[in-house]
Amino acid sequence: MLDKICQLARSAGHCIMKLYNSQKFINVSYKPDNTPITDVDYAANNIIKKGLSLISPQIPIISEEESYNFEICRNWNSYWLVDPLDGTKEFLKKNGEFTVNISLIEYGVPILGVIYAPFFDVLYSAFYDNAWKEEKFGSKKKINVAQAEAPLLVISRSHPNETLKNYLEKIKCCKIKKMGSSLKFCLIAEGTAQIYPRFGDTHIWDTAAGHAIVIAAGGKVQTWTGSNLNYSLSSRVSFINSGFYASAL
């Protein structure tokens, strides 16, 4: 199944890049939270939904680009989580820092995660306790988190936050890198970065694939109170996450 999901993420990524490189006008609208959504988000979403329905028709899908009755979703123990274009702002800025995110949730835990960065043609994947990075199609290597004397701390490029600013002022001996999308999780999983703090709102589709990859690579993703970030819908009131941090152990 993991190979099929990786190929599906690549297919969506190829569609995204075709539109990214074209001169075609991209229609942009805005959601109630003032975040942008484009024709590209919908095109990638349609590819992924169709593919998942063929791969596992019995498993329901939650995607950022769809609307759901949360009370119905609360009964699902297994479900797919999809962000077809994570980093729409980065896509529109043309900086390449956007991804395709697909994850499988079992009883609140992301057991499978795939993140494809089509601009860089880099794919990260995980299943349970194993994580991989594929820089060239067919050339895959296992990855693990790593410590560093001067840790690299990765933060969001497009979501400034006063609490984060205060947090950064207290950090010593850290290098800081700003980056868009779920690539921040990937840098931790591959051992390049050590800490990703997040204080502002995120949704479960923003984090699940990266979460799966970080924990498979030996790291952790926890709330600021020290509990594991959980995706069990029966224990939630919405799709919004509390603040969290991802790190190398």
Secondary structure in CASP SS format (residue, H / E / C, confidence):
PFRMAT SS
TARGET T0000
AUTHOR 0000-0000-0000
METHOD secondary structure of the structure
MODEL  1
M C 1.00
L H 1.00
D H 1.00
K H 1.00
I H 1.00
C H 1.00
Q H 1.00
L H 1.00
A H 1.00
R H 1.00
S H 1.00
A H 1.00
G H 1.00
H H 1.00
C H 1.00
I H 1.00
M H 1.00
K H 1.00
L H 1.00
Y H 1.00
N H 1.00
S C 1.00
Q C 1.00
K C 1.00
F C 1.00
I C 1.00
N C 1.00
V E 1.00
S E 1.00
Y E 1.00
K C 1.00
P C 1.00
D C 1.00
N C 1.00
T C 1.00
P E 1.00
I E 1.00
T E 1.00
D H 1.00
V H 1.00
D H 1.00
Y H 1.00
A H 1.00
A H 1.00
N H 1.00
N H 1.00
I H 1.00
I H 1.00
K H 1.00
K H 1.00
G H 1.00
L H 1.00
S H 1.00
L H 1.00
I H 1.00
S C 1.00
P C 1.00
Q C 1.00
I C 1.00
P C 1.00
I E 1.00
I E 1.00
S E 1.00
E C 1.00
E C 1.00
E C 1.00
S C 1.00
Y C 1.00
N C 1.00
F H 1.00
E H 1.00
I H 1.00
C H 1.00
R C 1.00
N C 1.00
W C 1.00
N C 1.00
S E 1.00
Y E 1.00
W E 1.00
L E 1.00
V E 1.00
D E 1.00
P E 1.00
L E 1.00
D E 1.00
G C 1.00
T H 1.00
K H 1.00
E H 1.00
F H 1.00
L H 1.00
K H 1.00
K C 1.00
N C 1.00
G C 1.00
E C 1.00
F C 1.00
T E 1.00
V E 1.00
N E 1.00
I E 1.00
S E 1.00
L E 1.00
I E 1.00
E E 1.00
Y C 1.00
G C 1.00
V E 1.00
P E 1.00
I E 1.00
L E 1.00
G E 1.00
V E 1.00
I E 1.00
Y E 1.00
A E 1.00
P C 1.00
F C 1.00
F C 1.00
D C 1.00
V E 1.00
L E 1.00
Y E 1.00
S E 1.00
A E 1.00
F E 1.00
Y C 1.00
D C 1.00
N E 1.00
A E 1.00
W E 1.00
K E 1.00
E E 1.00
E E 1.00
K E 1.00
F C 1.00
G C 1.00
S E 1.00
K E 1.00
K E 1.00
K E 1.00
I C 1.00
N C 1.00
V C 1.00
A C 1.00
Q C 1.00
A C 1.00
E C 1.00
A C 1.00
P C 1.00
L E 1.00
L E 1.00
V E 1.00
I E 1.00
S E 1.00
R C 1.00
S C 1.00
H C 1.00
P C 1.00
N C 1.00
E H 1.00
T H 1.00
L H 1.00
K H 1.00
N H 1.00
Y H 1.00
L H 1.00
E H 1.00
K H 1.00
I C 1.00
K C 1.00
C C 1.00
C C 1.00
K E 1.00
I E 1.00
K E 1.00
K E 1.00
M E 1.00
G C 1.00
S C 1.00
S C 1.00
L H 1.00
K H 1.00
F H 1.00
C H 1.00
L H 1.00
I H 1.00
A H 1.00
E C 1.00
G C 1.00
T C 1.00
A C 1.00
Q C 1.00
I E 1.00
Y E 1.00
P E 1.00
R E 1.00
F C 1.00
G C 1.00
D C 1.00
T E 1.00
H E 1.00
I H 1.00
W H 1.00
D H 1.00
T H 1.00
A H 1.00
A H 1.00
G H 1.00
H H 1.00
A H 1.00
I H 1.00
V H 1.00
I H 1.00
A H 1.00
A C 1.00
G C 1.00
G E 1.00
K E 1.00
V E 1.00
Q E 1.00
T E 1.00
W C 1.00
T C 1.00
G C 1.00
S C 1.00
N E 1.00
L C 1.00
N C 1.00
Y C 1.00
S C 1.00
L H 1.00
S H 1.00
S H 1.00
R C 1.00
V C 1.00
S C 1.00
F C 1.00
I E 1.00
N E 1.00
S C 1.00
G C 1.00
F E 1.00
Y E 1.00
A E 1.00
S E 1.00
A E 1.00
L C 1.00
END
